[in-house]
């Protein structure tokens, strides 16, 4: 099972060249087991609102299309994930990434990410 970090989802939907060859291969290998945390929709919306991410369509449509077009399943943020994210070591201060890490740990998923900090967490496998 492969869990997309937010930037990896955006790049899958908008510019495949930003994904590494290994990342693209992992996506093909796990085409039936692709996931994204619902927190990524919030992160994308905030980035777009702050003009740090330019989208060709409204945020809702961008996220919906990306998930539908690539067969990506959404993992809802629940209280177990939220609480687990607070129990992680204080390596990463980004709450979005902490939720993605906790989601991956609780569900036995690898994270598709080029983030250099995420691999420092215990029991996390990162593909890039």
LUMDO-412765 format. One record per residue (C-alpha): y negated, z negated, x. Coordinates in pm, whole numbers. Layout:
N
NODE        y        z        x
NODE        Y        Z        X
...
END
This chain:
128
NODE        y        z        x
NODE        0        0        0
NODE     -338      102      132
NODE     -664      -70       32
NODE     -987      119       93
NODE    -1284      -50      252
NODE    -1597       62       69
NODE    -1716      305      336
NODE    -1372      468      350
NODE    -1380      528      -26
NODE    -1729      679       -5
NODE    -1623      907      279
NODE    -1305     1012       98
NODE    -1517     1113     -200
NODE    -1806     1273      -15
NODE    -1734     1365      347
NODE    -1373     1372      468
NODE    -1488     1451      823
NODE    -1603     1089      857
NODE    -1243      970      815
NODE    -1031      964     1128
NODE     -725     1187     1151
NODE     -507      874     1137
NODE     -689      758      822
NODE     -642     1097      651
NODE     -274     1093      746
NODE     -229      741      605
NODE     -393      851      279
NODE     -146     1140      251
NODE      150      915      333
NODE       48      654       75
NODE      -82      892     -193
NODE       97      694     -466
NODE      -15      356     -329
NODE     -392      386     -288
NODE     -609       95     -399
NODE     -968      -23     -399
NODE    -1114     -360     -485
NODE    -1348     -363     -784
NODE    -1602     -530     -552
NODE    -1651     -191     -385
NODE    -1821      -61     -702
NODE    -2076     -340     -670
NODE    -2129     -269     -302
NODE    -2178      104     -368
NODE    -2424       29     -650
NODE    -2627     -207     -430
NODE    -2635       42     -142
NODE    -2750      319     -377
NODE    -3015       96     -538
NODE    -3153        5     -194
NODE    -3154      375      -92
NODE    -2903      309      186
NODE    -2655      547       19
NODE    -2743      874     -147
NODE    -2507      980     -424
NODE    -2495     1321     -594
NODE    -2438     1159     -936
NODE    -2485      819    -1101
NODE    -2293      532     -941
NODE    -2056      496    -1236
NODE    -1967      863    -1229
NODE    -1927      866     -850
NODE    -1684      574     -853
NODE    -1494      698    -1159
NODE    -1454     1047    -1010
NODE    -1342      915     -673
NODE    -1073      694     -827
NODE     -953      956    -1073
NODE     -961     1252     -833
NODE     -765     1069     -562
NODE     -533      863     -780
NODE     -676      534     -658
NODE     -588      216     -846
NODE     -849      -54     -892
NODE     -767     -414     -800
NODE     -983     -646    -1011
NODE    -1156     -936     -845
NODE     -997    -1250     -987
NODE    -1043    -1618     -911
NODE     -749    -1629     -669
NODE     -903    -1354     -455
NODE    -1250    -1511     -481
NODE    -1123    -1851     -367
NODE     -903    -1703      -93
NODE    -1208    -1518       44
NODE    -1385    -1852       98
NODE    -1087    -1989      291
NODE    -1092    -1714      552
NODE    -1209    -1803      902
NODE    -1584    -1753      947
NODE    -1547    -1433     1148
NODE    -1721    -1200      905
NODE    -2023    -1303      698
NODE    -2012    -1001      467
NODE    -1888    -1128      128
NODE    -1771     -779       26
NODE    -1549     -748      332
NODE    -1420    -1102      288
NODE    -1311    -1015      -67
NODE    -1146     -694       55
NODE     -963     -890      327
NODE     -846    -1157       80
NODE     -732     -884     -161
NODE     -527     -720      112
NODE     -374    -1049      226
NODE     -275    -1162     -123
NODE     -126     -823     -214
NODE       42     -730      115
NODE     -183     -428      171
NODE     -315     -254      480
NODE     -691     -194      488
NODE     -830      151      557
NODE    -1144       70      755
NODE    -1329      150     1072
NODE    -1488     -197     1069
NODE    -1431     -359     1409
NODE    -1443     -717     1277
NODE    -1176     -696     1005
NODE     -883     -661     1252
NODE     -977    -1000     1398
NODE     -846    -1174     1085
NODE     -492    -1309     1085
NODE     -233    -1136      870
NODE     -444     -824      825
NODE     -329     -476      917
NODE     -606     -220      955
NODE     -554      155      965
NODE     -812      378     1123
END
